[in-house]
Amino acid sequence: MINLSSIRSFLGSLGLSEPRTQAIICEEDPNSYYSEQYKSLVSKLLSPQEDRKLQSVIITSSQPGEGKTTTVCNLAITMVRTFNKMVIIVDGDLRKPSIHGFFGAEAEPGLTDYLADKTNSNPISSFLKDSGIDNLKILPAGSFSEDPGQLLNNRKMTNLNESLSEICDFVIFDTSPVLFTSDAQALGVHGDLVLFLVQAGVTPRKMIQQAFSRLRDTGSEPDACIMTNTKRTRAPLKYLYGTNYNNYYD
């Protein structure tokens, strides 16, 4: 079995504020240094496991701006383009969804609508959107929900991963930051693997410990950490609590 706790991927300055052509670097420049790092990480994720088969991964972090959505998109494209896998991205950040915007897809109906459908009249496949890339589908966050946490604890979430795995090779979940809501914890238990992102030189150890503690309490402790933005910032930790942190869900 791979020692997943040792995985570290240096993904460069690919923040969500970057233009789309820079954010999805694996599509725009598949031979770049950063694309090669994604290929290395995907190769580890897809390598044979002795005791389990990995079909889904949860991407999360302690705070916004650490590259979750960028990482999700690039991992998915790498799996599709380089490893010939059929992949579905699930936007699990129901409070501030952005996956659909990366690919120019419709935002709804999506995950919230599927979970709220008590009649089960529509199969999960009917909520999937085209990404514009062959073999890559998107399950967007969907319609606005006043209580996303309750929806993510819906019994239908238990079967969601299984249903999606029947129509694709791999599922990648984007989530909201751990220290803002309980949403990431609710999603974490439904994935085969949890990857935790840390922004190099910015995220304080205490914040990481708090996030790990919350995930551990719900049985979704991260299996590995990925360090992002390693070449971009040398900012002092005091600058961590900026506008994005305070106004993420305003």
N, C-alpha and C positions, 0 to 999 in steps of 0.2 A: 504493500500500500504506500502511496505517496505521502511523504511527510508534508502535508499541506501547510502546516504552521510555518514552514521555512520559505514559502513562496513570497517573493517581493518583486513587484513590477514597477519600473521607473517610467512613468507615462508622460512626463514633460508638462509643459504649460498648456493644457487643453481644457481650460475652464469653460463653464457654460456661457460666459459672457463673450467668448470668442465667436467669430463668424461660423456658420454651419460648415463651410468647406474646411475649416481648421478643426472643428470639434470632431467630425467624423473622418479622422485622418486615414483610417484603414480603407476607406472608399476612395478618397481623393488622391492618396499617395501610398499605395500598398507596399512599396519598397522602402519606405522611410524607416529611420531608426525606431521611431515610436511604434510603427506597425509591426516591426519585428518583435518588439517586446510583447505586444498583444498575442502574436503567434506563439511565442514561447509559453505564455500563460495558458492559452487555450490548449496547447499540446499537453500540458500537465493535467488540465482538467479532464481531457478526453482520454487520457491514457488508462489502460485496464486497471481496475481495482480488484483486489483479492476478496474483499468482503462486501462490496456494494457496487452498484452501477449508478453513476452520476447522470441524472437526466435534468436536473434543475439546480439553479444557483440563485441565491438572494444577494443583492448588492446593497450595502448600507454603510452608514458612517455616523459620527456623532453629531455633526453640524452641517449646514448647507455650504455649498461652494467647494466641496472636496472632490468633485468629479464623478459622482455616482452615475448620472445619466450619460455622461460622455463615455464612461467605462462600459456601461451596459450596451450602448450602441456599437462601440468598436469591437467588443467581444462578440456580439451577435454577427456583425459583418465578417469578422475573421472566421468564425465557425462556418459561415455560409460560403464565402469566397475561397478560403484556403483548405477547409476540411470537408467541403461538400455536404454539410449538414442542413437539415431543415429546422429552422429556429423560430420560436415565438417569443417576443418581448412583451412582458406584462407591466403596464404602468401602475404600480402599487402606491404611488404618491397621490392619493385621492384628494389631497388638500391643495397641492400645487403641481398638477400634472404638466409634463413637458415632452414626453416621448413623441406624441403625435406631431408636435411642431417640428421636431428634428427631421421627420420624413414627409411632412406636408400631408398627413393623413387626417381624416375626420376625427374629432375628439369624442364623439358619442354616436350611437350607444356604445357602451364598453363594460368594464368590470363591474361598476356599481349597478348598472342595469341588469346584468346577468345575475348578480347576487340578490337583487331585490325582486327578481322574477320568481314568485312563490309557486307559480303554476308549472314551472319548468317547460313552458311551451316552446322555448327557443333553444336549440342546442348551442353550445359554446362556440362552435364554428361560425355561427351567424353573427357573432360580435367581433370577429377578427377583421382587421383592415389590411389592405395592401400597403407595403412600404415603398414600392417602386423598385425593390430588389428581389429577384427571383429567390424563392425558398425562405424568405423572411417575412413573417406576418407580425402584426401588432395587435395586442389587446389593450386599447386605450383605457384611461381611467373611467371615462363615461360621464354620465350626467352628474350634476352637483348633488352631493349628499350632505345633509345636516349632521350626520353622525357616522363618519367614515369608520371609526373604530368598531362600532357595532356591526357594520357590514362585513368587515374583515374577520370578525369572529363568528360570522354566519356559518352554519353547518355545511353550506355548499362549498366553502373554501376547502374543506377536507378533500373533496373529490375533484377540485379544479385542476390540480397538478396532474392527477391521473388522467383526466379527460383530455388535457392538452397534450400529454405525452403519447396519447394514442394517435395524434395527427402530426406529430413532429418528433425530431430527435432530441431537442434540447429546449428548455424553457429558462429564460432569464428574467428575474423580477427586479424592477427598480422600486425603491422605497423612499419614504420620508425619513428625515434625520431622527436618530434614536432619541436624542435628548429633547425633542419637541413634542412628540406624541408617543402613544403606545402602538402605533400602526406597524412599525418595523418589527416589533416583538411578535405581533399577531401573525405577520407574514413569515417570520423566520422559521417557525415550526413546520411550515409546509414545503420547505425546500430541502434538497439533499445536502446542500452545502451553503454556508454563509460566509461571504467575503466582506471584510471590513476595511474601508478606505480611510487612510490617514494622510492629511496634507503635510508634507515635509516642512519642518521648521516653523509650523504655525499651530497645529493642534496640540494643546497642553496635555501632558501625561494624565493629569487629574480628570480631564474631560473624557479621555479614552477609557480610563478605569471606570468612570460612571456609566458610560455607554455599555461596556462589557458586562458590568454588574446587572444592568437592566435586561440585557439579552440573556444572560445566564439564568436569571430568575424565571424566565419563561421557557427554558429549555432550548434556546436558539443561540447559544454561545458561538461566536465566530470560529471557523476552522482555519482561517488564514487572514493575514493583513496585507494590503497593497498600499505602498507608499506612492502618492501622486505629487506632481508639481515639484519634483526634486531639483530641477534646474532653474526654477522660476524665482523662488522667494527666499529671502534671508530676513524677512520681516520679524521684528521682536514679537513675542507672544502677547504683549499688551495690546497689539492691534487686532487681536482675534475678534473681539466683540464689536464688530462694526455694524453698518447699516443692514447688511444681509442677515446677520444673526438676529437682530432685534425685530426686523420687519418681515421675516420670511413668510408668515401667514397673514399679514395685514391686508 
